[in-house]
Structures are given as C-alpha cells and as structure tokens.
C-alpha cells in the first residue's frame, strides 16, 4: 500500500515506532503546508525551545551561532535564559526567522527533545477535518493529510487495518461507499469465497484503497474514531476522557421545561432536563458561597451559551482554552526570571561589575554582561577584547545601555558623562576598555606596593 500523499515520507531513525510515526507526521505537516515554521515557534517559543535543547549543547550552540551574532565560544557559556533572550531578540530584529530556526533542528530532534503531547497539539491546532463545506481542491488536500497519518501509522505498526475498519464501522462504510464501489467489494468477496477465504480488512482495501475510502467517509468521523480514539489517545498524545471529564465547566441557565406552562414566577432549575453527571456540577454551583465563585475560578470554567438546548449541554465540549495552565506557565516564567536575576546579580557583584539599578538594565542585558566578562578573562589583546564586547550583545541598543552603565560604574568621577549619550558603539567599547585597563593598572600598582587591602579586579587588562 503506497502513500497517496505528494510529499515524501521522512524516514526516521528514532528507536521507537511511536517516535518515528510522530517525526514523519510533523515533517510531512511542515513540508505539505499543513503547519508552518511560524506555527511551530508559536507553540515552542525561544524560551521553551532553548530549555528543551539544554541537554544537547552542540545543537543549542549551533542554533544560537547561526541565528544571532553570538560567537561559538560565547554561545557555549550562555545560560538557557540568556540564550533564549538572544534568540527572541534576533527574531524581533529580523536577524533570523522561524524557517531558519526550524531548519537547524533536524526532524528526529524535534521529537527527541520536545514533548509528544505538545507536538500533537501543534499538529491539530487547526481542525481541518471538520471542514465539510470546502472547495474540492481543499477537501482533497485534507483527505491526503488524514490518509498520510493513517498510512504512516500502519507502516510503523502503531495502527492496524482492523483498527481503521472497527473505528469507521462496516455499517458506515457500506452506507458511505457509492454503488460502484460496493459492487467491487461484493465481487472481491465472492472471488475470495470461492478460494475458501473470508473477507478481511486487507482484502477490503484491495477492492477499495484507503485513499478512496477516506474520500467517501466523513473526515470528522474518521479523525475522531480512528486517529484520536485508536491512535493518539492510546499513544498518550492527548489526555484521556477521564481527565477531560473531571475539568469543571460553567453551565448555562437551565432552559424552560417543554412540559410546563409558562409561569409568572422566576424560573427554577428543572432537574429532568440534565443528566446526573451535570446535576452534580449544578448542585456545586448552587452551594457556592455568597457572591458566587471567585473571578479566577470562573476563568477556569468553559462558557456555554444560554441559548444552547439541554441536549447540547450534555455534549462534551471539544475545544477549551486552559487559562489556568497559561497562568501557571506565566508564574513559572516569572519565578525562573527572578531566580536568574538573583544569580547573575550575585556573579557580577563578586566581580565588582554590577551596575546601579535602572529600568532599562533588564535581565537579558545583565546576562550578556556576564557572558562578556567570562570571555574577556581569556582575551590577550584589545583587538580580541573589542570583538568579544561587540559580539556579547544581540543589538546596539543593548550594547549602549550595558556599556554606558558599566563605564559609569567603573569611572563615577568621569567629567563628561554627557559624552556617553552621544558616543557610538565603537566609542563606548573604547571607553570601557580604557576604564578597565586603568583599574587593572591601579590594582597591580597597589599590589606591588604591598597594599594587602587592594582588591585585584577581574578581568585583568595588560
């Protein structure tokens, strides 16, 4: 059974069939236009991307040096937070783009280092399989996608033809196939019967190829019953039904009973209109303290229109926006940033290179200063130092803020502070190197003179 999709199937070398299947589908989705590099970076932004690649220093350094102005030695010293900030700035400044970033991450590494459930969410963000009323060309493209997913799963052994047949159902297959296709199946079955063989799923697809079957069966049914029910959920690409059903949701005001006459009294909830599972949720809402639920609790609930019928209320809500998870992610990011700020401030304080606090002196700039001094300690001449300082910052704005702050720190009695505002990048670098050299010479003189209280500043400039 050959693939009916135009894009070639990627041959993964990952160890498990589950990983190989996911690698081939992600690669196909990007090659076919189902998903774009921009979509990938929306799901796996610079911070998450660098965090996931932290265990592969070679790949992380290669990605950083190819997309930013950071050299290889400096990139190897970058923390995850600093590398993520540099990549984010490079994308904002147009030094690189999503396509170039993604091209630097091999298909197997996308699965090796990224969470499978997040990759599946990236693939299924746009529910194309629900698009019934589309142009024939678009539907043909959607059919190719579903067919490719199923064929890839069969080839890797994570799905059987029996799973496809059971998921779709023989009754639906019979009702969806046109008369000519059904005649072909019957003729094929009779031919096999004469040979003493029964009709199997493989023989069914000999008569009606998988691509043809997908053309006739509603894609939404195939996706729900086969792709999700017999592929994605067993392989833990999506959460189980039990976990989903435990998530709270906001119920609409109960619709009026169809069996009661209108009343002038305020409407009351009619228990006969909702199943027991929803009654429990309703009772919980009625027993909430005065003032109702807190705002943060309400945000976690899934809104349902008050105009929905009682039947609609009982239907599983298919699309959710998990505000709580998003908030927790933001809080984690804030905590990580605060911890990183404390660490880098401590390092620069020990070096006597921590500038005075300033609104423009952000964490990414402090991380670049730390990386710069780590490299400067190994430089042998001003030419090498100039290159290190220049390459330590992803753009001139960061460079100007950092160097101006450092020069003011190193030479607080500088008579012409306004010159810092007008100096260009080369001038600021020269001023910083001059201030460092002067302090280094002073420290050496004090040490040679027997001043045991002298602090030997780092780095040393000869």
N, C-alpha and C positions, 0 to 999 in steps of 0.2 A: 504494500500500500504506500504509494509515493505521496509526498506532500503536494498539496494543491496550491500552496501559497507561493507568491513570486519571489519573496526574499529567501535566500539560502538559510538553511538551519545551521546555527552555530554548534560546533562540536566541542562540548565542554570536556575538560579533563578532571573535574572535581570528583571526589571519591564516592559520593552517594548519588543514587538516582534522583532523589528529591532535589538536591542542589543542581544537578545537571539539567533537570527539567526547568527549574526556575531561571537558570542562567540563559538557556536557549530562548525562553519566552521573553525575558527582559531585553535580550539582544534583538530579537525579532520586533518587539514593540517599538524600539528606538529606530531600527532600520526601516520599518514599514511606515512610520509616521503616526502610529497609534499613540505614542508618547514622544516627547521632545526632551532634549537636554535641559531646557528651561524648566520643564515639569520636574525633572529629577532634582535640580537644585532647589526647587520649592519644597520638596519633601526632605531632602538631605542638604540643608544649608551648610555654609562654611564651618560653623562650629561643630555640628553633628558629623560632618564629613571628616574633619581632622580628628575628632575624637575616635571615630570608627577605624581610622587608619593609623592610630597611635602605635599599634603593635607591629606595624611594618614601616620601620624608619626609612628604608630605602625608597619605598613608594611615596611616602609622605614628603621626603626631601625632593624627590624628582618632580612631584606635583607642585611644590612650593617654588622651586627654582624656575620651572617652566612657565609659571603664571604670574609671578611677582618679580620684583627687582632684587630679591634676596639671593646672595650667592650660596653655593653649596655648603661651605663650612658654617656660615651663619645660620642657614636653614636647619642644619643638624642640631644646633644648640637651641633652637626655638622651642618654647613650651607649646603645648596643644592650643592654649588660649591665644598666645601670640601669633601662632601660625594661622589660626582661624581668622583673627582680625586682619592680618596681612592679605589673606585671600579675599575677604569681604571687601576690603578697600580696593584691591586690584580689580574686582568685578565692578565696583561703583565707579572707578576712574576709567574704566574701559581698557585697562591693560590686558585683560583677558575676557573670555566669555564662557558661557555654560558649555558650549560644544567642545571647546578646547579642554576645559576641566574634565569633562566626562571621557574624552578621547584618551586621557592619560591614565584612566582607571580601567584595566582590562576587564572583559565581561565576567570572567571567573572571580576576580577580586571583588566585583560588585556584590556577588552572592557570599563570598567568603567572609567579608568584613561588615556587611550590612544585614540588619535584621530581616528575616524572611517575611514576617507579617507586614513590616513597613514597605518592603518591596512590592508585596501583593497589593497593599493599599495604593501605592504609586501606580501600579498597572490598572487597577479597577476604579480609579477616581472618576473617570467619565464612563457612565453606564451605557455604552453604545448598544449593548444587547437589548435594551428596552426601546430602541428607536424602530418602531414598526412602520410608520408613515414617512419613509425617506425615499429619495431617488433610487432607482435600480442600481446605479453605479455604487452609491454609498452602501446599500444593503449587501451588494456583492462583496465589498471590502470587509464589512462586518462578518459576513459568513466565512470569509477566508481566515479572519482572526480566530474565530471560535474553532474552525477546523484545524488550524495550526496548533492551538492549545491542546486539543484532543489527540491529534496525531503525535505530538511531542510526548505527551503523557504515555501513550501506548508504546512508543518506541523506547522510552526509558523504563517501562514496566511498572509505572506507578498507577496505571489505569488499565482495565481490561475492556474488551469489546462487550463483554457481558454487562459491565457496569454502565456502559452507554445505553445498551438496549433496555436494561432494567430501569435506568433513570428516566429515559424518554417514555418507555412503556409501549408494548406491542399494540395496544388498542389505539394509542395516539399515532403511532407510526402508520397503522392501517388507515386511520381517518385523515391523515395529512397527505399521504402519498397520492399522486394523481393516478387515474385508472391505468394508464400505460405502465407506470412503474409497478403497480400492484400485480398486473398480469405477468410482468417479468419475474417478480418474486415467486408467484404461483408456479410458473413454468420451471423455474430453477428448483423449487422444492419438489415438484413431481419428478424432475430428472434425477435428483439426488435420491428420491424414494425408490426409484427403480433399481438403483445401485445398492439399496439396503442402508442408506444413510438418512439421518434425520436432519432437519433444517437447523443449523446453528447460527450464532451471531456472525461468525466469519463468512459463512455461505450467504447470509442475508446481504452483507456488504459486498459480496462478489456480484450480486444482482443489482444492488443499489449502492454505489460508492458513498462514502461518508460525506463528501462534499455535496453530493446531490441530496442526501438525507437532510443535511443542515439547511439546504435551500428551502425545504418544504416544512420542516418542523419549526415552530416559533422559537427564535433565538433566546428569548427570555426564559422559556421553559427549559431549554437545554442547559442554559447557563445556571439556572437555579438548581435543577435536579441533578445535573451531571457534574458541571465544572465546580460548583460550590459544594453540593451535597456529597459527591463521591470522589472529589479530588482535593479542593482547597481546604475543606474542613477536616478531613482525616489527616492531612499533612500539616495541620495546625497553621495554615496561612491566615485563617480567620478564627475569631473566638467562637466557642461552642454556643449552641442555642441556650443552654442552661445559664451561661454567664450573661448572655444578652437579655434573657427574660428577667434577670434579677435587677436590671437597671431601672431606676424609677422614671416615671414619666408623668406629665401633668394631664389630668383628664379634663375634658370639656364639661360644661354644664350639661346635665342629662337632658336628652331630648324629651319632648312631651310624649306621654303614652298614647299609643294609637287606639287603645281600648277604652279610654276615659273621655267623658265630655269635658269641654273647656270649663274652667273654674275661675272665679274672681280671686281666689286665694293664691298666695305666692306658690309657684311650682315647687314640688318636692321631688327628691330623687326616687325614681321607681326602680327597685332592685331587680324587677323582672326583665329589665332591658339589657343588663350586662351579665356576662358570665362570672362565676365565682372568683376567678383569678383577678378580675378587675374590681370586683366588690371589695376585696381586701385592700387594694390601693385606695379606693374611695373612702373606706372607713378610716384609713390612716389620715387622709386629708381632713375628714370631719372631726377627728380627735386632736388635731393640731392645736397648739396654744393660741390664746387671743392674739390677733394681729396676723395670724397665718404664718406661713413659712418665711424664713429669712430670705433676703434677696439672693444670697449666694446659693441657697438650696433651690430656689426657683430656677436659677440659671442652669442647674444640672438636669432639670426635667425637660422632656421633649414636648413642645407645644402641639396640641391637636385642635383643629378648628372646631368651634362650637356648632358649625353647620354640618359637621360630619354625622352620618347616621350611626345608630347603635352597632350596626354590622361593621362599619369602618373602624369604630373604636376598638373592636376586638382583634383587628388585623395587626400583625407585627409591623412596627414602624421600621422601614428598611434603611432610612438614611438618618444619621444622627450627627450632631456637632458636639463633640465632647469638650465642653467648656472647662469642666473641672480638670481634665487631663492637661489642657492647654495652660491653665493657670498654674498647675503644679510644675509644668515644664519651665514656665517663666520664673517661678520661685527658685527652682533648682539652678537656673542660669544666673540669677541674682546672687545666690549663695556661692556659686563657683567663682563668680567675678569678684565678690568681696574677699574670698579666701586668696585668690590670685593677687589681688591688690595688696593685701597684707604681706604676702610672701615677697613680692617684688620690691615693696617699700622697705622691708627689712634688709634685703640684699643691697639695695642702693644706699641705705643708711649706713651699713657697715663699710661701704666704700667711700663714704662722705660725698656721695653724688646724688642724694635725694633732693630735688628742687623743692622750693616752697610750694605749698598747695595753690592751685589755680584752676578755675573752671575748665580752661582749655587743655589742661595737662591730664589727659584721660589715661585709662589703663593701657590701651594699645601703645601709646607713646612711651609710657614708663617701661613696658615690656621691650620696646625697641631700644631704649636707652640701656637696659640691662644686657641685651644681646650685643649691643655695640661695644660696651666695656669688656665683655667677655672675649671679644675678638681683638680689641685694642691691646690687651695684655700680651698678645703674641706677635704684634707688629714690630718690625725692626727699623722702619724709617717713615718719614712723613708722607711719602707717596703712597705707601700701603695703608697708613692711617687714614688718609684722605678718602681712599676707595671704601674702606670699612665704614667710615662715618656716613658717606653718601649712600651706600647700599643698605644701611641699617633701617632706613625709613622708606615706607612704600610711596610717599609723595612729598612734595616740597612743603606743604602746609605743616605736616607732622615734623619735618626736619626743622623748620623755622621755630615752631613752638618749643621743641625739645632743646635746641641749641641755645636759643635766647635764655631759657630758664637756667640751663647749665652754666652759661657764661656769667649770668648774674649771681649764681651761687658761688662760682669759683673766684670771681672778682667783684665783690659787692661795692667796692670803692671806685669802680670804673667811672671816670669823669664824664664820659659821653654815652650815657645809657640810651639816648635817642638814636644813636648810630645803629643799635640793634634793630630798630624798626625799619630802617632803610637799607640795611645790608642785604645783599643777595646770598644765595646758598653758599657760593664759594667763599664769600667774605666771612660768613658765620662759621664755616668749617675752619678757616684760617685763624679766626679769633679764638675758637675753642682749643685748637691745638697749641696756640701760643700760651693760653692761660694754663693748660695742663703742663706744658714744658716749664713754665715759670715756677709753678708749685712743686714740680718734681725736683728742679734745681735747688729750691729753697729747702726741701726736705733732706736732700743729700748734703747740703752745707751744714744744716743743723746736726745731722748725724755725724758728720766728720768732725764737727766742733765739740763732740762729746755731750751734746744735749740729750740726755736719756729720756726726756719727756717728749721729744719730737715724734710725730706720727708719720710713718712712711706711707704716703698716699699711693693708691693703686688706680690705674696702671702707672708704670714708670716710663718717662719720656726722656730719652738721651739726646 
